[in-house]
Amino acid sequence: QVQLVESGGGLVQAGGSLRLSCAASGRTFSSYVMGWFRQAPGKEREFVAAISRSGGVTYYADSVKGRFTISRDNAKNTVYLQMNSLKPEDTAVYYCARGISAKEYDYWGQGTQVTVSS
């Protein structure tokens, strides 16, 4: 059973930064794509960013491109999401997920709340 545990969420003012972390259990972390998603109240979950197995390729939603950076440390079984220049519209619960590909995910974390005040 794979477990994904997010941390690093919180309350921040607009223009501020947060760094989310997602620690994964198991020995095969480097065999999988990892992604970040978010869900705002009353809205559907949306893709934020993904990173390839080696970390050499990254993908971003247009809404976060240039502000967010996804990275991973395979030695620590951890994926990160550095979020800069945060906006109130970034407020959501952020989830990390393990991906079979950049479009197909099979395990999800419990989520961490990010709130950006104006």
C-alpha positions as a Markdown table, in Angstrom:
| # | Residue | x | y | z |
|---|---|---|---|---|
| 1 | Gln | 0.0 | 0.0 | 0.0 |
| 2 | Val | 1.4 | 3.4 | -1.1 |
| 3 | Gln | 1.0 | 6.3 | 1.3 |
| 4 | Leu | 1.5 | 9.9 | 0.2 |
| 5 | Val | 1.6 | 12.6 | 3.0 |
| 6 | Glu | 1.5 | 16.2 | 2.1 |
| 7 | Ser | 2.7 | 19.0 | 4.3 |
| 8 | Gly | 3.6 | 22.7 | 4.1 |
| 9 | Gly | 0.2 | 24.3 | 3.6 |
| 10 | Gly | -1.0 | 27.3 | 5.5 |
| 11 | Leu | -2.2 | 30.9 | 5.4 |
| 12 | Val | -0.2 | 33.4 | 3.4 |
| 13 | Gln | -0.7 | 36.9 | 2.1 |
| 14 | Ala | -1.0 | 37.6 | -1.6 |
| 15 | Gly | 2.4 | 37.8 | -3.2 |
| 16 | Gly | 3.9 | 35.4 | -0.6 |
| 17 | Ser | 5.4 | 32.0 | -1.0 |
| 18 | Leu | 4.9 | 28.5 | 0.3 |
| 19 | Arg | 6.7 | 25.2 | -0.3 |
| 20 | Leu | 4.6 | 22.0 | -0.2 |
| 21 | Ser | 6.2 | 18.6 | 0.4 |
| 22 | Cys | 4.8 | 15.2 | -0.3 |
| 23 | Ala | 6.5 | 12.2 | 1.2 |
| 24 | Ala | 5.9 | 8.8 | -0.3 |
| 25 | Ser | 6.2 | 5.3 | 1.2 |
| 26 | Gly | 7.6 | 2.4 | -0.7 |
| 27 | Arg | 10.8 | 1.6 | -2.6 |
| 28 | Thr | 9.7 | 2.4 | -6.1 |
| 29 | Phe | 9.2 | 6.2 | -5.9 |
| 30 | Ser | 11.6 | 6.9 | -8.7 |
| 31 | Ser | 9.6 | 4.6 | -11.0 |
| 32 | Tyr | 6.6 | 6.9 | -11.1 |
| 33 | Val | 5.6 | 10.3 | -12.4 |
| 34 | Met | 4.5 | 12.6 | -9.5 |
| 35 | Gly | 1.9 | 15.3 | -9.8 |
| 36 | Trp | 0.2 | 18.1 | -7.8 |
| 37 | Phe | -3.5 | 18.9 | -8.1 |
| 38 | Arg | -5.7 | 21.3 | -6.3 |
| 39 | Gln | -9.4 | 21.7 | -5.5 |
| 40 | Ala | -11.0 | 25.0 | -4.5 |
| 41 | Pro | -14.4 | 25.1 | -2.8 |
| 42 | Gly | -17.2 | 24.4 | -5.2 |
| 43 | Lys | -14.9 | 23.6 | -8.0 |
| 44 | Glu | -13.5 | 20.4 | -9.6 |
| 45 | Arg | -10.1 | 19.2 | -8.9 |
| 46 | Glu | -7.6 | 20.6 | -11.4 |
| 47 | Phe | -4.1 | 19.7 | -12.5 |
| 48 | Val | -1.3 | 22.0 | -11.2 |
| 49 | Ala | 2.0 | 20.4 | -12.1 |
| 50 | Ala | 3.8 | 17.1 | -12.8 |
| 51 | Ile | 7.3 | 15.8 | -13.0 |
| 52 | Ser | 8.9 | 12.9 | -14.8 |
| 53 | Arg | 10.5 | 10.0 | -13.0 |
| 54 | Ser | 14.0 | 11.4 | -13.2 |
| 55 | Gly | 12.9 | 15.0 | -12.6 |
| 56 | Gly | 14.2 | 16.1 | -16.0 |
| 57 | Val | 10.8 | 17.0 | -17.5 |
| 58 | Thr | 8.1 | 19.1 | -15.9 |
| 59 | Tyr | 4.6 | 20.1 | -16.8 |
| 60 | Tyr | 2.5 | 23.0 | -15.5 |
| 61 | Ala | -1.0 | 24.4 | -15.8 |
| 62 | Asp | -1.0 | 27.7 | -17.5 |
| 63 | Ser | -2.4 | 29.4 | -14.4 |
| 64 | Val | 0.7 | 28.6 | -12.4 |
| 65 | Lys | 3.4 | 28.6 | -15.1 |
| 66 | Gly | 6.2 | 31.0 | -14.1 |
| 67 | Arg | 5.1 | 31.1 | -10.4 |
| 68 | Phe | 5.2 | 27.5 | -9.3 |
| 69 | Thr | 8.1 | 25.0 | -9.5 |
| 70 | Ile | 7.8 | 21.2 | -9.1 |
| 71 | Ser | 10.8 | 19.2 | -8.1 |
| 72 | Arg | 11.6 | 15.8 | -6.6 |
| 73 | Asp | 14.3 | 14.1 | -4.5 |
| 74 | Asn | 14.2 | 10.4 | -5.3 |
| 75 | Ala | 16.7 | 9.6 | -2.5 |
| 76 | Lys | 14.2 | 11.1 | 0.0 |
| 77 | Asn | 11.0 | 9.8 | -1.7 |
| 78 | Thr | 9.7 | 13.3 | -1.8 |
| 79 | Val | 8.2 | 15.7 | -4.3 |
| 80 | Tyr | 8.0 | 19.4 | -3.7 |
| 81 | Leu | 5.9 | 22.3 | -5.0 |
| 82 | Gln | 7.5 | 25.7 | -4.6 |
| 83 | Met | 4.7 | 28.3 | -4.9 |
| 84 | Asn | 5.7 | 32.0 | -5.4 |
| 85 | Ser | 3.7 | 35.1 | -6.1 |
| 86 | Leu | 0.7 | 33.5 | -4.6 |
| 87 | Lys | -2.8 | 34.9 | -5.5 |
| 88 | Pro | -6.1 | 34.6 | -3.7 |
| 89 | Glu | -7.3 | 32.4 | -6.6 |
| 90 | Asp | -4.6 | 29.8 | -5.6 |
| 91 | Thr | -6.6 | 29.1 | -2.5 |
| 92 | Ala | -7.4 | 25.4 | -2.5 |
| 93 | Val | -6.6 | 22.0 | -1.0 |
| 94 | Tyr | -3.5 | 20.7 | -2.7 |
| 95 | Tyr | -3.0 | 17.0 | -3.3 |
| 96 | Cys | 0.0 | 15.1 | -4.5 |
| 97 | Ala | -0.5 | 12.0 | -6.6 |
| 98 | Arg | 1.5 | 9.1 | -8.0 |
| 99 | Gly | 1.3 | 8.8 | -11.7 |
| 100 | Ile | 1.5 | 5.9 | -14.1 |
| 101 | Ser | 1.9 | 8.6 | -16.7 |
| 102 | Ala | 1.5 | 12.4 | -16.6 |
| 103 | Lys | -2.3 | 11.9 | -17.3 |
| 104 | Glu | -3.1 | 8.8 | -15.2 |
| 105 | Tyr | -2.7 | 8.7 | -11.4 |
| 106 | Asp | -3.4 | 5.8 | -9.1 |
| 107 | Tyr | -2.6 | 7.0 | -5.5 |
| 108 | Trp | -3.5 | 10.3 | -3.8 |
| 109 | Gly | -2.5 | 12.0 | -0.6 |
| 110 | Gln | -5.0 | 13.4 | 1.9 |
| 111 | Gly | -4.4 | 17.0 | 0.9 |
| 112 | Thr | -3.0 | 20.2 | 2.5 |
| 113 | Gln | -4.9 | 23.5 | 2.7 |
| 114 | Val | -3.4 | 26.6 | 1.1 |
| 115 | Thr | -5.2 | 29.8 | 1.8 |
| 116 | Val | -4.0 | 33.1 | 0.2 |
| 117 | Ser | -5.5 | 36.3 | 1.7 |
| 118 | Ser | -5.8 | 39.5 | -0.3 |
